[in-house]
Amino acid sequence: MTIRQLLGLAAAALCAGLCGCGESVFSSADAASITPARELAEAKANPVAVSPIPGTEDASPYTQISFLGARGTRISGVTVVGSQSGNHSGKLRRYATGTGASFLLNRPLSPGEQVAVRALADFGAGTNARPVTSVFTVARPAVVSQSEFPKEAGEASAVQHYASAPALTPSTISITTPAQPGAAPGYLFTAPYQGLGTAGEMISEQDGDLVWFHPLPHGVSSTNFHAEEYEGRPVLTWWQGRILQVGFGQGEDVIYDDSYKQIATVRGGNGYRADLHEFRLTREGTAWIDEFDPIHYDTSSLGGVRDGILTDSVVQEIDVKTGLVMWEWHALGHISLRDSTMQVQRSSYPWDYVHINSIDPGSSGDLLLSSRNTCALYDVSLKTGAFNWQLGGPHSTFKLAAGARTWFQHDAEWQQGGLISAFDNGASPVEERQSRGVLLRIDYAHRTVALAQAFTNPTHALSAAAQGNTLSLPGGDWLMGYGNLPNFTEYGPSGAVLLDGTLGRGVQDFRTYLSGWSGHPSEPPAIAATPSGGAVTVGTSWNGATEVASWRLLSGPSPSSLTAFATVPKSGFEATATLTPPVSVGVQPLYVQSQALSAGGAVLGTSAALRVT
């Protein structure tokens, strides 16, 4: 029986279910006739991209059915039939982008069953509605240990402290090579976790001085902290959640505005929780994220166990405004289990066979993915979910020239001129002397890949066992974040080191970024006062303010009777000054206050008046 016949039966089964007559006509025998070749042909024929993609082996029981097309696409007549659960009713919800809709089922699908989908896609302007189909299998979800990674040892001297902001205790940043002439301007964006400092998102000057820190609750970490644009405005984005010892994260992605207020949350769809590896906004108001999905899977043919647990990698495009899943792709069924460099588990411990760790949409309806555990990059068609090509791994489309192979790489991205950049870890297990940033050039005509350029630190070997990124900067510079080490280095176009530094001992930072930013905190400046030896040391700071040029410090016997006693140029996160001789505390009240000044002397913000005790 062909897929077309199955989908015809699905429509009939829906009608039968609504009329209350008969059992489902979709059976396991019907499902056995489905082949990957037929599913791929059906996906190519669809006028829109359907998710779960035809042939998906492990869709979520809580999946929505996504129909993604061009702007103006309208979906109607959706029927969904499960081989065990029967007919499914639901409701259509349109994407805010106007590019299609998702069908939300009123009840979940049954684990292990086959599901047939049929709908009509209308593109307006007098066009005829065209049929849309998909057939997929539902996963048997597995529960894994929720234990977090053990806390890495750190040192007290690698933690920052401020009298005016005692709640801010991030890792220090030590600069080993100060910014050289030609270094790209901007702030460093890191998200330190582990070590003794508080985990959170941190913006720093290139000399290591703190600009902004957002402390997270105990047990929560963050990754992928950087500046992006959302709806034409500058924003800060990051992932936050729990990092599990089994090798992935469970959390959510957030968007903050330039006043450091949260304006949006992006959560994993279809019953998944967002993973730590990727969060990327698009100009269309969508977000690319990833999830890790442990499922029950028979790995006995590979030397594993019949009821093993396999961790699949899932990629989703989310409509930020509605939270709907617009597109979804699973590694399982596209990347062979035999391609994994990770030994199959002979127990119930999850086998992370593929480990997708970066996503970058291309300009030709495609998606560039990096898989750590197959040491390969994949160019995926958004229409069918199939590979346009593979780079590296056992089934590389291209012959790799000397130096072009990567090991356990992270952060593959498209670059100008069709080049591809990646952070080549080369470690765990060790395959290279040190980690590299690489630029790869593909020759599609001759099916070869050459190493266009590589960046390695010339003064000390840096081998990152995990994490890391390679960031293109203005002027041809490159910033490399070394993940778990956690060093960072900026290289000029010729490979010369223009900036070099590291976070504190035991700290990790998934990716390091550098870019411009203008922050305008909604909270007022903070102030602290410490009397000692007949004087008062006054400290003040304004977490996240980027336009402060100097501080005016005031004192007096009441909040309404304050006069300036010092003006201090801004240098570092916290400005301090000594007030001597102070009014005798306890005999007559003493209040202090601070004013943040712009370069032109305008008052940007004023702290509360603090009574010295």
C-alpha positions as CSV (number, residue, x, y, z in Angstrom):
1,M,0.0,0.0,0.0
2,T,1.4,3.4,-1.0
3,I,1.6,6.4,1.3
4,R,-1.0,8.1,-0.9
5,Q,-3.4,5.3,-0.2
6,L,-2.6,5.4,3.5
7,L,-3.4,9.1,3.6
8,G,-6.6,8.5,1.8
9,L,-7.5,6.0,4.5
10,A,-6.5,8.6,7.1
11,A,-9.1,11.0,5.8
12,A,-11.7,8.2,5.7
13,A,-10.8,7.2,9.3
14,L,-11.3,10.8,10.5
15,C,-14.8,10.8,8.9
16,A,-15.6,7.5,10.5
17,G,-14.4,8.7,13.9
18,L,-16.6,11.8,13.6
19,C,-19.6,9.7,12.6
20,G,-18.9,7.2,15.4
21,C,-18.7,4.2,13.0
22,G,-16.1,1.5,12.9
23,E,-12.5,1.2,14.0
24,S,-9.4,3.0,12.6
25,V,-8.5,1.6,9.2
26,F,-4.8,2.5,9.7
27,S,-2.9,-0.5,10.9
28,S,0.7,-1.7,11.6
29,A,0.5,-3.8,8.4
30,D,-0.1,-0.6,6.5
31,A,2.7,1.1,8.2
32,A,5.1,-1.7,7.3
33,S,4.8,-0.7,3.6
34,I,6.3,2.8,4.3
35,T,9.9,3.2,3.0
36,P,12.4,6.1,3.4
37,A,12.5,6.6,-0.4
38,R,8.7,7.0,-0.6
39,E,8.7,9.3,2.4
40,L,11.4,11.5,0.9
41,A,9.5,11.6,-2.4
42,E,6.3,12.6,-0.6
43,A,8.2,15.4,1.3
44,K,9.6,16.8,-2.0
45,A,6.1,16.9,-3.4
46,N,4.6,18.8,-0.5
47,P,4.1,22.5,-1.3
48,V,5.0,23.4,2.2
49,A,7.5,21.9,4.8
50,V,5.6,19.6,7.1
51,S,6.8,18.7,10.6
52,P,7.2,16.1,11.8
53,I,9.1,15.6,8.6
54,P,7.9,12.6,6.6
55,G,9.8,9.6,7.8
56,T,10.7,11.0,11.3
57,E,11.3,7.9,13.5
58,D,10.9,9.5,16.9
59,A,8.4,12.4,17.0
60,S,7.2,13.6,20.3
61,P,3.8,12.2,21.6
62,Y,3.0,15.8,22.3
63,T,3.9,17.1,18.8
64,Q,2.0,19.7,16.9
65,I,1.7,19.3,13.2
66,S,3.6,22.3,11.6
67,F,3.0,23.6,8.0
68,L,5.7,26.1,7.0
69,G,5.5,27.9,3.6
70,A,5.8,31.3,2.0
71,R,4.0,34.4,3.4
72,G,0.3,34.1,2.9
73,T,0.2,30.3,3.2
74,R,-3.2,29.1,4.6
75,I,-3.8,25.6,5.9
76,S,-7.2,23.8,6.1
77,G,-8.7,20.4,6.2
78,V,-6.2,18.8,8.6
79,T,-6.7,15.1,9.4
80,V,-4.4,13.2,11.8
81,V,-4.8,9.5,12.4
82,G,-2.6,7.3,14.7
83,S,-2.3,3.6,14.1
84,Q,-3.1,3.0,17.8
85,S,-4.7,6.3,19.0
86,G,-7.1,6.7,16.1
87,N,-8.4,10.0,14.9
88,H,-7.2,13.3,16.4
89,S,-9.1,16.5,16.5
90,G,-7.4,19.8,17.2
91,K,-7.2,23.5,16.3
92,L,-5.1,25.5,13.8
93,R,-3.1,28.4,15.0
94,R,-1.4,30.7,12.5
95,Y,2.2,31.9,12.8
96,A,2.7,35.6,13.5
97,T,5.1,35.6,10.5
98,G,2.1,34.8,8.2
99,T,4.0,31.8,6.7
100,G,1.7,29.0,7.8
101,A,0.1,27.4,10.8
102,S,0.4,24.6,13.4
103,F,-2.3,22.1,14.1
104,L,-2.5,21.5,17.9
105,L,-3.8,18.1,18.9
106,N,-6.4,17.9,21.6
107,R,-4.7,14.8,23.0
108,P,-1.3,13.2,22.7
109,L,-0.3,10.5,20.3
110,S,0.6,7.0,21.5
111,P,4.3,6.1,21.9
112,G,5.5,3.8,19.1
113,E,2.6,4.3,16.8
114,Q,2.6,5.3,13.1
115,V,0.8,8.6,12.3
116,A,-0.6,9.8,9.0
117,V,-1.3,13.5,8.3
118,R,-3.3,15.1,5.4
119,A,-4.1,18.8,4.9
120,L,-4.7,21.4,2.2
121,A,-2.3,24.3,1.5
122,D,-3.7,27.5,-0.1
123,F,-1.4,30.2,-1.3
124,G,-4.1,32.8,-2.2
125,A,-4.3,34.9,-5.4
126,G,-6.7,32.5,-7.1
127,T,-4.4,29.5,-6.7
128,N,-5.9,26.0,-6.1
129,A,-5.4,24.4,-2.7
130,R,-2.8,21.6,-2.9
131,P,-2.6,18.4,-0.7
132,V,0.0,18.2,2.0
133,T,0.9,14.8,3.6
134,S,3.3,13.3,6.2
135,V,3.7,9.9,7.8
136,F,5.9,9.5,10.9
137,T,6.5,7.4,13.9
138,V,6.1,8.4,17.6
139,A,9.0,7.9,20.0
140,R,9.0,6.0,23.3
141,P,10.3,8.8,25.6
142,A,12.8,7.8,28.2
143,V,13.5,9.3,31.7
144,V,17.1,10.0,32.5
145,S,19.0,11.1,35.6
146,Q,18.5,14.8,36.5
147,S,21.8,14.9,38.3
148,E,23.8,18.0,37.5
149,F,27.5,18.2,36.7
150,P,29.6,18.2,39.9
151,K,30.8,21.7,41.0
152,E,34.2,22.5,39.7
153,A,36.8,23.6,42.2
154,G,37.6,27.3,42.1
155,E,39.5,29.9,44.1
156,A,38.3,32.8,46.2
157,S,40.7,35.3,44.5
158,A,39.0,34.7,41.2
159,V,35.7,36.1,42.4
160,Q,34.7,39.8,42.0
161,H,33.3,41.7,45.0
162,Y,31.8,45.3,45.3
163,A,30.7,47.2,48.4
164,S,27.9,49.0,46.5
165,A,26.7,45.7,44.8
166,P,27.3,42.9,47.2
167,A,24.9,40.6,45.3
168,L,27.3,40.6,42.3
169,T,30.0,38.0,42.7
170,P,30.9,36.8,39.2
171,S,34.2,35.3,38.0
172,T,37.1,37.7,37.4
173,I,38.6,38.2,34.0
174,S,42.4,38.3,33.8
175,I,43.9,39.9,30.7
176,T,47.2,38.4,29.6
177,T,47.6,40.3,26.4
178,P,46.0,43.8,26.5
179,A,44.0,45.0,23.5
180,Q,46.5,45.8,20.8
181,P,46.2,48.5,18.0
182,G,43.8,47.2,15.5
183,A,41.7,45.2,18.0
184,A,38.0,45.3,17.3
185,P,36.0,47.7,19.6
186,G,33.3,46.5,21.9
187,Y,32.5,44.7,25.1
188,L,33.2,41.1,26.0
189,F,30.1,38.9,26.5
190,T,30.6,35.8,28.7
191,A,28.3,33.6,30.7
192,P,30.6,32.1,33.4
193,Y,29.5,29.1,35.4
194,Q,31.2,26.6,37.6
195,G,34.0,27.8,39.9
196,L,33.4,29.7,43.1
197,G,31.7,32.8,41.6
198,T,28.0,33.1,40.9
199,A,26.8,31.9,37.5
200,G,25.2,34.5,35.2
201,E,25.5,36.7,32.2
202,M,28.4,39.2,32.2
203,I,29.4,42.2,30.0
204,S,33.0,43.4,30.5
205,E,35.4,46.0,29.2
206,Q,38.3,44.6,27.2
207,D,40.5,45.3,30.2
208,G,38.4,42.9,32.3
209,D,36.4,45.6,34.2
210,L,32.8,44.6,34.9
211,V,30.0,46.5,33.1
212,W,26.9,44.4,33.8
213,F,26.3,41.1,35.6
214,H,23.0,39.2,36.0
215,P,23.3,36.7,38.8
216,L,21.3,33.5,38.5
217,P,19.7,31.4,41.2
218,H,21.7,28.5,42.7
219,G,21.7,25.5,40.3
220,V,20.9,27.6,37.2
221,S,23.5,28.3,34.5
222,S,23.5,30.1,31.2
223,T,25.1,29.9,27.8
224,N,25.1,31.7,24.5
225,F,25.0,35.2,26.0
226,H,25.3,37.9,23.3
227,A,23.7,41.0,21.7
228,E,21.3,40.5,18.8
229,E,18.4,42.4,17.3
230,Y,14.7,41.7,17.8
231,E,12.0,43.7,16.0
232,G,14.6,46.2,15.0
233,R,15.8,46.9,18.5
234,P,19.1,45.8,20.2
235,V,18.5,43.1,22.7
236,L,20.4,40.6,24.9
237,T,19.7,36.9,24.5
238,W,20.8,33.8,26.3
239,W,19.8,30.3,27.4
240,Q,19.3,29.5,31.1
241,G,18.5,26.3,32.9
242,R,20.1,23.2,34.5
243,I,23.1,21.5,32.8
244,L,22.7,17.7,33.4
245,Q,25.6,15.3,33.9
246,V,24.3,13.2,31.0
247,G,25.6,16.0,28.7
248,F,22.8,18.4,27.8
249,G,20.7,21.2,29.3
250,Q,17.1,21.7,30.2
251,G,15.8,25.2,30.3
252,E,14.6,28.1,28.3
253,D,15.8,31.0,26.1
254,V,15.2,34.6,27.1
255,I,15.3,38.1,25.4
256,Y,16.1,41.3,27.4
257,D,15.9,44.9,26.2
258,D,18.6,47.6,26.7
259,S,17.1,48.5,30.1
260,Y,17.8,44.9,31.2
261,K,14.1,43.9,31.4
262,Q,12.9,40.6,30.0
263,I,10.6,41.1,27.0
264,A,10.2,37.6,25.7
265,T,10.8,33.9,26.5
266,V,11.4,31.2,23.9
267,R,10.6,27.7,25.1
268,G,11.1,24.3,23.4
269,G,8.0,23.1,21.7
270,N,6.3,19.7,21.3
271,G,7.0,18.7,24.9
272,Y,10.8,19.3,24.7
273,R,12.9,21.7,26.9
274,A,15.4,24.0,25.3
275,D,19.0,22.8,25.3
276,L,22.0,25.0,26.0
277,H,23.8,24.7,22.6
278,E,22.0,27.1,20.3
279,F,19.7,30.2,20.5
280,R,19.7,32.3,17.4
281,L,17.1,35.0,16.4
282,T,16.2,35.8,12.8
283,R,15.0,39.1,11.3
284,E,11.6,37.5,10.7
285,G,10.9,37.2,14.4
286,T,11.7,33.5,14.7
287,A,14.3,31.7,16.8
288,W,16.4,28.6,16.1
289,I,16.9,26.4,19.1
290,D,17.9,22.8,19.8
291,E,16.8,20.1,22.2
292,F,18.1,16.7,23.3
293,D,15.6,13.9,23.4
294,P,16.3,10.7,25.3
295,I,14.2,7.8,23.9
296,H,14.0,4.0,24.3
297,Y,15.8,2.4,21.4
298,D,17.0,-1.0,20.4
299,T,20.8,-0.7,20.1
300,S,21.6,-4.5,20.3
301,S,22.6,-4.7,16.7
302,L,25.4,-2.3,17.5
303,G,26.6,-4.1,20.6
304,G,24.2,-2.3,22.9
305,V,21.0,-3.5,24.6
306,R,17.6,-4.2,23.3
307,D,15.9,-1.6,25.6
308,G,18.7,1.0,25.5
309,I,18.3,4.7,25.8
310,L,19.5,6.9,22.9
311,T,19.7,10.6,23.0
312,D,18.5,12.2,19.8
313,S,19.2,15.8,18.8
314,V,16.3,17.9,17.7
315,V,16.3,21.3,15.9
316,Q,13.4,23.6,15.9
317,E,12.4,27.0,14.5
318,I,10.1,28.8,16.9
319,D,7.7,31.7,16.2
320,V,8.7,34.0,19.0
321,K,5.4,35.8,19.4
322,T,3.2,32.7,19.5
323,G,5.6,30.1,20.7
324,L,4.5,27.7,17.9
325,V,6.9,25.2,16.3
326,M,7.3,26.2,12.7
327,W,9.8,23.5,11.7
328,E,11.4,20.5,13.4
329,W,14.2,18.1,12.4
330,H,15.5,15.0,14.2
331,A,19.0,13.6,13.7
332,L,17.7,10.1,14.1
333,G,16.8,8.8,10.6
334,H,19.2,11.2,8.9
335,I,22.5,10.5,10.6
336,S,23.4,6.8,10.9
337,L,24.0,5.4,14.4
338,R,27.2,3.8,12.9
339,D,28.6,7.2,12.2
340,S,29.1,8.0,15.9
341,T,32.5,8.2,17.4
342,M,30.9,7.5,20.8
343,Q,30.8,3.9,21.9
344,V,27.3,2.5,22.2
345,Q,26.2,2.0,25.8
346,R,25.8,-1.6,27.1
347,S,23.5,-0.4,29.9
348,S,20.6,2.0,30.4
349,Y,22.9,5.0,30.4
350,P,21.9,7.4,27.6
351,W,24.0,7.1,24.4
352,D,24.5,10.6,23.0
353,Y,25.4,9.3,19.6
354,V,25.3,12.6,17.6
355,H,25.2,15.8,19.8
356,I,24.2,18.6,17.5
357,N,25.9,21.7,18.9
358,S,25.3,24.6,16.5
359,I,22.7,25.8,14.0
360,D,23.1,28.4,11.3
361,P,20.4,29.1,8.6
362,G,21.8,29.6,5.1
363,S,20.6,31.7,2.3
364,S,19.3,28.9,0.0
365,G,16.6,27.3,2.1
366,D,19.1,25.3,4.1
367,L,20.6,24.9,7.5
368,L,24.2,24.3,8.6
369,L,24.5,21.9,11.5
370,S,27.5,20.8,13.5
371,S,27.6,17.3,15.1
372,R,30.2,16.9,17.8
373,N,30.0,13.1,18.1
374,T,30.3,12.4,14.4
375,C,32.9,15.0,13.7
376,A,30.9,16.3,10.8
377,L,29.0,19.2,9.4
378,Y,25.7,18.8,7.6
379,D,23.8,21.1,5.1
380,V,20.1,20.3,5.6
381,S,17.3,21.1,3.2
382,L,14.5,22.9,5.0
383,K,12.0,21.5,2.5
384,T,12.7,17.8,3.0
385,G,15.1,17.5,6.0
386,A,17.5,15.6,3.8
387,F,21.2,16.5,3.5
388,N,22.4,18.6,0.6
389,W,25.9,17.5,1.6
390,Q,28.0,16.2,4.5
391,L,31.5,17.6,5.4
392,G,33.6,15.2,7.4
393,G,32.5,12.0,9.1
394,P,32.4,8.6,7.5
395,H,30.2,9.7,4.5
396,S,31.7,13.0,3.6
397,T,30.5,14.4,0.2
398,F,33.9,16.1,-0.2
399,K,37.5,15.0,-0.2
400,L,39.2,17.0,2.6
401,A,42.6,18.5,2.0
402,A,45.3,18.6,4.6
403,G,44.2,20.4,7.7
404,A,40.6,20.6,6.7
405,R,39.3,17.9,9.0
406,T,37.8,18.8,12.3
407,W,37.5,16.8,15.5
408,F,34.5,17.2,18.0
409,Q,34.0,20.7,16.5
410,H,31.6,23.4,17.7
411,D,30.0,26.6,16.3
412,A,30.0,26.0,12.5
413,E,28.8,29.2,10.7
414,W,28.5,30.5,7.2
415,Q,30.9,33.3,6.3
416,Q,31.3,35.7,3.4
417,G,32.3,34.2,0.1
418,G,30.8,30.9,1.0
419,L,33.4,30.0,3.6
420,I,32.6,28.1,6.7
421,S,34.1,28.8,10.1
422,A,34.2,26.4,13.0
423,F,35.9,25.9,16.3
424,D,37.9,22.7,16.0
425,N,38.3,21.3,19.5
426,G,40.6,18.5,18.5
427,A,40.4,17.1,22.0
428,S,38.6,14.6,24.2
429,P,40.0,12.3,23.0
430,V,43.1,14.2,21.9
431,E,43.5,14.3,18.1
432,E,45.4,17.6,17.7
433,R,48.0,19.5,19.6
434,Q,45.7,22.4,20.4
435,S,42.3,23.7,19.5
436,R,42.0,25.8,16.3
437,G,39.7,28.3,14.7
438,V,39.3,27.2,11.0
439,L,38.0,28.7,7.8
440,L,37.0,26.1,5.2
441,R,36.5,26.6,1.5
442,I,34.3,24.3,-0.4
443,D,34.8,23.6,-4.1
444,Y,31.4,22.2,-5.1
445,A,32.5,21.5,-8.7
446,H,35.4,19.3,-7.7
447,R,33.9,18.1,-4.4
448,T,36.8,19.1,-2.3
449,V,37.3,21.2,0.9
450,A,40.5,23.1,1.6
451,L,41.7,24.9,4.7
452,A,41.6,28.6,3.9
453,Q,43.0,29.7,7.3
454,A,43.6,28.4,10.8
455,F,44.1,30.3,14.1
456,T,46.1,28.9,17.0
457,N,47.6,30.7,20.0
458,P,51.3,31.0,19.4
459,T,52.4,31.5,23.0
460,H,50.6,28.6,24.8
461,A,48.8,25.5,23.6
462,L,45.1,25.7,24.4
463,S,43.2,22.4,24.1
464,A,39.5,22.7,24.9
465,A,37.9,19.4,25.6
466,A,34.4,20.9,25.3
467,Q,32.5,24.0,24.1
468,G,34.1,26.9,22.3
469,N,33.4,29.2,19.4
470,T,35.0,31.2,16.5
471,L,33.5,34.7,16.0
472,S,33.9,36.9,12.9
473,L,34.7,40.5,13.9
474,P,34.8,43.7,11.8
475,G,38.0,44.4,10.0
476,G,38.8,40.7,9.4
477,D,39.6,39.9,13.1
478,W,38.5,36.7,14.8
479,L,37.6,36.0,18.4
480,M,38.0,32.5,19.8
481,G,36.4,31.4,23.0
482,Y,38.0,28.2,24.4
483,G,34.9,26.9,26.3
484,N,35.8,24.9,29.3
485,L,39.4,26.3,29.7
486,P,38.0,29.1,29.6
487,N,40.4,31.3,27.7
488,F,39.5,33.7,24.9
489,T,41.8,35.2,22.2
490,E,41.3,37.8,19.4
491,Y,43.3,37.2,16.3
492,G,44.0,39.7,13.5
493,P,43.6,38.7,9.8
494,S,47.2,37.4,9.7
495,G,46.8,35.4,13.0
496,A,48.5,37.9,15.3
497,V,47.2,37.9,18.9
498,L,45.4,41.2,19.5
499,L,43.7,40.4,22.9
500,D,44.1,37.4,25.2
501,G,42.5,36.6,28.5
502,T,40.9,34.1,30.8
503,L,38.1,33.7,33.3
504,G,38.8,32.4,36.8
505,R,40.1,28.9,37.8
506,G,37.5,26.2,37.4
507,V,35.1,28.4,35.5
508,Q,33.6,27.5,32.1
509,D,32.0,29.7,29.4
510,F,30.3,27.9,26.5
511,R,30.9,30.7,24.0
512,T,32.6,34.1,24.2
513,Y,31.4,37.1,22.1
514,L,32.6,40.7,21.5
515,S,30.3,43.5,20.2
516,G,29.0,47.0,20.8
517,W,26.3,47.6,23.4
518,S,24.5,50.6,24.9
519,G,22.8,49.8,28.2
520,H,20.3,52.0,30.1
521,P,19.4,50.3,33.4
522,S,15.9,51.1,34.8
523,E,17.3,50.7,38.4
524,P,19.1,53.7,39.9
525,P,22.8,53.7,40.8
526,A,23.8,51.9,44.0
527,I,25.8,53.4,46.9
528,A,27.6,52.1,50.0
529,A,29.4,53.9,52.8
530,T,31.9,52.4,55.3
531,P,33.1,54.6,58.2
532,S,36.6,53.8,59.5
533,G,39.2,55.7,61.4
534,G,37.4,59.1,61.4
535,A,36.6,58.9,57.7
536,V,33.9,57.5,55.4
537,T,34.7,55.5,52.3
538,V,31.9,55.9,49.7
539,G,31.5,53.4,46.9
540,T,29.0,53.7,44.0
541,S,28.2,51.7,40.9
542,W,25.5,51.4,38.3
543,N,25.1,47.8,37.0
544,G,24.8,47.9,33.2
545,A,25.2,51.6,32.5
546,T,27.5,52.2,29.5
547,E,27.4,56.0,29.2
548,V,28.8,57.1,32.6
549,A,31.9,59.2,32.3
550,S,32.3,60.3,35.9
551,W,30.6,60.3,39.3
552,R,29.6,63.2,41.5
553,L,29.6,62.3,45.2
554,L,27.5,64.3,47.7
555,S,27.1,64.5,51.5
556,G,25.2,66.4,54.1
557,P,23.1,66.3,57.2
558,S,19.8,65.5,55.4
559,P,18.7,64.1,52.0
560,S,17.6,67.7,51.1
561,S,20.9,69.3,52.2
562,L,23.6,67.6,50.1
563,T,26.6,69.2,48.5
564,A,29.3,67.7,46.3
565,F,32.5,66.7,48.0
566,A,34.2,64.8,45.1
567,T,33.9,64.2,41.4
568,V,35.6,60.9,40.3
569,P,36.3,59.8,36.7
570,K,34.7,56.5,36.0
571,S,37.4,53.8,36.1
572,G,36.2,50.2,36.6
573,F,32.8,49.0,37.8
574,E,32.8,50.8,41.2
575,A,34.0,54.4,42.0
576,T,35.2,55.2,45.5
577,A,36.1,58.3,47.4
578,T,36.9,59.2,51.0
579,L,35.0,61.8,52.9
580,T,37.1,63.5,55.6
581,P,36.5,64.8,58.1
582,P,32.9,63.6,58.3
583,V,30.2,65.0,60.6
584,S,30.4,63.0,63.8
585,V,28.1,60.0,63.1
586,G,25.7,59.6,66.0
587,V,25.8,63.2,67.0
588,Q,24.5,64.7,63.8
589,P,23.1,62.6,60.9
590,L,25.3,62.1,57.8
591,Y,23.9,61.2,54.3
592,V,25.7,60.4,51.1
593,Q,24.5,60.2,47.5
594,S,26.0,59.7,44.1
595,Q,25.2,61.1,40.6
596,A,26.2,59.4,37.4
597,L,27.4,62.0,34.9
598,S,27.7,61.8,31.1
599,A,30.7,63.0,29.2
600,G,29.0,66.4,28.9
601,G,28.3,66.6,32.6
602,A,24.6,65.8,32.4
603,V,23.1,63.8,35.3
604,L,22.2,60.3,34.0
605,G,21.0,58.8,37.2
606,T,21.0,59.5,41.0
607,S,21.3,57.0,43.8
608,A,19.2,57.0,46.9
609,A,20.4,59.1,49.8
610,L,22.1,56.7,52.2
611,R,22.3,57.4,55.9
612,V,25.8,56.5,57.2
613,T,25.6,54.3,60.3
